[in-house]
Amino acid sequence: MYFVYLLECGDKTVYTGITTDVERRFLEHKDRKGGHYTSARRAKRILYVEECPDRSSALKREAAIKKMTRLRKLALVQAGRAERV
């Protein structure tokens, strides 16, 4: 099982990534061990998580989300929150 996730960074940018363990990966980002982008901008919080059946589908979904505008990503986050209510 893989997950696509969106993080809010300290400078209000949105980072997109994939992982098999969202909490572990978030802690790596917070501890500045999660890659250059989030090390420089400081991961603040998890905005969105989407489950994918395998690595291939997670990578495809990550690529699709990365092509989205910031507004579209935030709309995805809002839609995800509405589904959980």
C-alpha positions, 0 to 999 in steps of 0.5 A, a space after each residue: 500500500 502506498 500513499 500520495 500526500 500533500 504537506 504545507 511548508 513554512 512558506 505556505 507552499 504545498 509539497 507532494 510526495 509518496 510513501 508507504 508510511 505517512 507519519 514516518 515520512 512527515 517526521 523525516 520532513 520535519 527533522 529535515 531528513 526528507 529532501 532538499 525542498 522541505 528541508 529548506 522550507 520546513 514541513 509544517 503539517 499534512 494537508 492531504 493523504 490519498 491511498 494507492 494500491 501500488 507504487 506505480 499508481 502512486 507515482 502516476 497520481 503524484 505526477 498528476 497532482 504536481 501538474 496542478 496549480 496551487 488552487 487546484 491542490 487546495 481544492 483537492 485538500 478541501 474535497 478530501 476534508 468534505 469526504 471525511 466529515 
